Amino acid sequence: MIIIPSVLIEELRKKDLDPEDVILDALVRTANLDPDVVIEARVNLANKYLGKELVNKDPVQASEKLYKAAEECVKALAQYYDLKDILVRVSEKGRWTVTELEKTVLEVSKRLGNWFGEAWDRAWALHVWGFHEAKFDAEDIMARLPYVQRIVEETSRLVKVKS
């Protein structure tokens, strides 16, 4: 088990950075990890975030976890499809932004079909309306859950990661 001091986690969040993403990106840069290992790690995170146990207890956190599941898949697929232009921009900026996520979704949708972009839009609604605005209730979240599940399942299948 690795323990990260809470003060560091809080500082990352204040800067609107996801601690797990920052740590994963730092490990990739520092250890020059194999892209397949990074893909597997991201899909494993996506599977970890995918769940409905929080939906009734904490809809805000459930919304964000489901969105994070979709986001990790988008990042994994950028690596899987070797979307060099996007990955270079991410590397130059030192983090993923909405722009790179959206560009990745467009590219992945060309390969997997329109369903991917439509499912991403549902996940994005969870992020904005469920998490940031805290306007979604359990019913709203459950209506979007199957779309996020499909993103995670199809990504896992495509990259052959066991959940």
N, C-alpha and C positions, 0 to 999 in steps of 0.2 A: 504494500500500500504506500502511495506517495501522498505526503501531506503538503499542501500549499498554504502558507499563512493567509488567513482571512483578509488581512489588510491589503495584500496583493490582489486578491480576488475582487475586493471592493474597488480598488483603484482602476482595475481593468474595466469593471462595469461602469464606473463613472465616465470612462472614456468611450462608452458604448462598444466595448470589445468583449467578445465571448471568451472567457478564460480557457475553455477546452480547445477552442480554435487557435488561440494564441500559442498555447503550449504545443499543440500538434504542429503548427507551422514552424515554431522554433526548433522542435525536434527534427523536422524534415530538413531545415536549413543546416543545423548543426551537425547532424549525423549523416547527411546526404542519403536519406532513406530511399529504398527502392520504391518507385511509384506504385507498384502492386501492393506493397505493405501499407502505404498511405490510403489507397483506395479501400482496402480491407478495413482499416481503422475507421475511416469515415462511415462505411456502411454498418460496421458494428455499432458505432455511436447512433446512427439513424435507427437501428433496431432497438437500441436501449431507450431512445426517446419515444418510440412508438408504443403507445399504451393508452388505455382509457380509464385507468384507475383514478386519475385526478379529475376527470370530467365533472363529476357531481360534487366533489369536495372542494376543488379550487379551479374553476373554469379559466381563470387568467393564466395560471401556470400550465394547465393542460393545453391551452392554445399555443403557448410559446414552445412547449416541448414538441408538439406535433409539427409546428412550423420548423423547428430545428431538425427534426427528422427529415423533412423534405429538403431543407437547406444542405444538410450533410450529403444527401444523395446527389444534389446538383453539383456540389464540389467534387464528389467522387467521380461523377460522370465527365466533368471537365478534364480530370486526369485520365480517366479511362479512354476517352476519345482524343486525348492529347491535343486539346484546344490551345495550341501554343500562344496565340495572340492574347487570349484571355489570361492564361497562366502567367505570362510575362508581365502583364499589367498588375496582376495580383502581387507578384513578387516585387515589382517596383514600388508599389504602394505599401507593401508590407501587410496587407490585409485585403479581404474581400469587401467589395462595396455592392450596393444594389445594382449598379451598372453592370458589373461583371456577372453577378448572379443572373440578371435578366438576359444578358447576351448568351450566357451558357444555356439558359432555358430555351431560347430561340434555336440555338444550334442543336441541342438534344432533341427538340421537337421535330426538327427536320429528319432526324434519324429514327425516332421512335413513334412519331405520330402526334397529331394535335392533342390527343388526350393528355400528353405530358404537360403542355403549356396550360391547359385547362385545370389540371390537377394542381399545378403550381399556383395558379391564381386563387384556388381555394385555400391553399396553405398560406399564401400572402394575406388573404382576408383574416385568417386566424391570427397572424402576426400583428396586423394593424388593428382590426376591430376587436379581436379577442384578447390580445395582450396589451398593446399600447393604450387603446381606448377603453378596454374592459367593458365592452358592450354586448359580448356574446354570453349566452347562457349554455347550459349543458346540451339543450336541443340543437342550438346553432353549431356547436362543436361536433356533435355526433353526426350531423348532416354532412360535414366535411371530412370526417375521419376516413371513410372508404377511399377518398381520393388520395390522401396522404399514404394510406396503407398500400395502395397500388404503386405509388412512386417507390416506396421502400421495397416492396416485394419484387417489382420488375427490375429495380437496380440490383438487388441481391442476386436475382436469377441471372441477370446479364453478366455481372462480374463474378458470378459463382461463389458468393460468400454465403456461408451457412448462418442462419439467424439463431 
